[in-house]
């Protein structure tokens, strides 16, 4: 069994998110992205702003009061 370090992105600023993703892409093949609505956790990256570089794997953790509030009706 091998262990790998998976960097995470936790920000509510799209410009910071982009800068972190671009930096992470230079050394990692996997990233962890935290999403939150400000109820269970502080406000984090908006769902519509989430992306990751092609070829990279992403784990997304959502901390929302209601998962259905994440998607437009």
Buried (B, 14 or more C-beta within 10 A) or exposed (E): EEEEEEEEBBBBEEEEBBEBBEEBBEEBEBBBBBBBBEEEBEEBBBBEBBEBBEEEEBEEEBBBEEEEEEEEE
